[in-house]
Structure formats: C-alpha cells, structure tokens
Amino acid sequence: MAKEFILMADVKGLGKLGDVVRVHDGYSRNYLIPNKLAAPVTDATRRQLDKKRKEQDVLLAQQKEAAKLLAQTVEKASCTITVKTGEGGKLFGSVTLNDIVKVLKGQGLELDKGQIEMVEPIKALGVFNLPVKLHPDVQATLKVWVVEE
C-alpha cells in the first residue's frame, strides 16, 4: 500500500525537495525515512520544509555572490603556460586541464578541473578563451596564453 510523503531533499528518480510523492511502505520505511529524505505529510512537516527552503534560498544567494566575486577574479587572471616546441612551433605533447589548474593554483586561484570547460587539450601556441562555470547562473572566461619556452 502506498502512502504520501514530502521529500525533504532531492531524490534521484523520485522528485525534488518539497514534492509530495506516493511511495510503498517498504521504500519509505527502509530508505527514505532513515536517511531523512522524506517525512509524512503533516502541517509540522510543511512548516519545517518552508524553513528549510528559506535557509536554502539564503545559502544559494550567498553562493551566487561568492561566485560573482570569483568570476571577476578569473576574468582578470592571466594564465601563461610555457611549453617546449619543435620545428614549426609544434608542441611536444599538449596543455591539459591539470596544467592550467596547477598554474592557477600557483597564482592563488583555486579552481576545480570540472569548472573549466575544455573540449580537448590545447595542441598549439596562442591565446585561448576557456569558459569557467562557477555557479549555475555565473560563468566567466579564462584567458590562457600558451607560449614557447
């Protein structure tokens, strides 16, 4: 027999925070309730959910502001990578995300590899503009200079 529950967190394949879902007793008893992912539908749970949503909205706003400040820093940053080249300016190897993150870390800019969107490694000299996704709503462009050693 299925019962109604309010989701207290996003549950993959079931719903998002605040959704009212109908699930079987075993699933709710053995997984959702012990992991605090859902609660029975009551006025108290609705109030608790509203409080949780307000806290989450404040947290998301703070994260977005921090991402905007970081975006300004990324836009101003200049990432210069020196590489060995052969005849005709052909690179030995390529410039990867690890190389870029390492140079940025040396400049005091902490970025995760997953934030920098690079389709394929850089295999030529020049200036490259790489998009950096800092938040779902905030994106910056990192200028990467690949120069000869």
C-alpha positions in Angstrom: 0.0 0.0 0.0 1.4 3.4 -0.9 1.5 6.4 1.4 2.1 10.1 0.8 5.4 11.7 1.9 7.0 15.1 1.4 10.5 15.0 0.1 13.0 16.8 2.4 15.8 16.6 -0.2 16.2 15.9 -3.9 15.9 12.1 -4.6 17.0 10.9 -7.9 14.3 9.2 -9.9 11.6 10.3 -7.4 11.4 14.0 -7.1 12.8 17.3 -5.8 12.7 19.0 -2.4 9.1 19.8 -1.4 7.4 17.4 -3.8 4.6 15.3 -2.4 5.1 11.7 -3.6 3.3 8.4 -3.1 5.7 5.5 -2.3 5.4 2.0 -1.0 5.7 1.3 2.8 8.9 -0.6 2.5 10.7 2.0 0.4 9.7 4.8 2.8 10.4 2.7 6.0 13.7 1.3 4.9 15.2 4.1 2.8 13.5 7.5 2.8 12.8 8.0 6.4 16.0 6.6 7.9 18.1 8.8 5.5 15.9 11.8 6.3 15.0 12.2 2.7 11.2 12.2 3.3 8.6 12.8 6.1 4.9 12.1 6.4 2.6 14.8 5.1 1.6 17.0 8.1 1.3 20.7 8.9 4.5 20.4 11.0 6.5 18.9 8.1 5.2 21.6 5.8 6.4 24.3 8.2 9.7 22.5 8.6 10.0 22.3 4.8 9.3 26.1 4.4 12.0 26.8 7.0 14.4 24.6 5.1 13.6 26.2 1.8 14.2 29.7 3.2 17.6 28.6 4.6 18.5 27.0 1.3 17.5 30.2 -0.6 19.8 32.3 1.6 22.6 29.8 1.1 22.2 29.8 -2.7 22.2 33.6 -2.7 25.4 33.7 -0.7 27.0 31.1 -3.1 26.0 33.1 -6.1 27.5 36.3 -4.7 30.7 34.5 -3.9 30.7 33.0 -7.5 30.3 36.5 -8.9 33.3 37.8 -7.0 35.4 34.8 -8.1 34.2 35.4 -11.7 35.7 38.9 -11.6 39.0 37.5 -10.3 39.0 34.8 -13.1 38.3 37.4 -15.7 41.3 39.5 -14.6 43.6 36.4 -14.2 46.1 35.7 -16.9 47.2 32.1 -17.2 50.5 31.7 -19.1 51.9 28.3 -19.8 55.3 27.8 -21.3 55.8 24.6 -23.4 58.6 23.0 -25.3 58.1 23.2 -29.1 59.7 21.5 -32.1 60.1 22.7 -35.6 57.4 25.0 -36.9 56.1 25.8 -33.4 54.6 22.3 -32.9 54.1 21.4 -29.3 55.6 18.3 -27.6 52.5 16.9 -26.0 49.6 19.2 -25.1 48.3 21.5 -22.5 45.7 19.8 -20.3 43.3 20.9 -17.5 45.8 19.7 -14.9 48.4 22.1 -16.3 46.0 25.0 -16.2 44.8 24.3 -12.7 48.4 23.9 -11.5 49.4 27.3 -12.9 46.2 29.0 -11.4 46.9 27.4 -8.0 50.4 28.9 -8.1 48.7 32.3 -8.6 46.5 31.7 -5.6 43.3 31.0 -7.6 41.6 27.8 -6.6 39.5 26.3 -9.4 38.3 22.7 -9.8 39.0 20.9 -13.1 35.3 20.3 -13.5 34.6 24.1 -13.5 36.8 24.7 -16.6 35.1 23.7 -19.8 37.8 22.4 -22.2 36.6 20.1 -25.0 40.1 18.8 -25.9 43.6 19.5 -24.8 45.4 22.5 -26.4 47.9 21.5 -29.0 49.0 24.8 -30.4 50.6 28.1 -29.4 48.4 31.1 -28.9 45.7 32.6 -26.8 42.7 30.6 -25.8 39.5 31.7 -24.1 38.1 28.9 -21.9 34.7 29.2 -20.2 34.6 28.6 -16.5 31.3 27.6 -14.9 31.4 28.8 -11.3 27.7 28.5 -10.5 24.6 27.5 -12.5 24.0 31.2 -13.1 27.6 32.6 -13.2 30.1 32.0 -15.9 33.5 33.6 -16.6 36.1 33.4 -19.3 39.7 32.5 -18.5 42.4 33.7 -20.9 45.1 31.0 -21.4 48.3 32.0 -23.1 50.4 29.1 -24.5 53.9 30.4 -25.3 57.1 28.9 -26.4 59.8 28.1 -23.8 
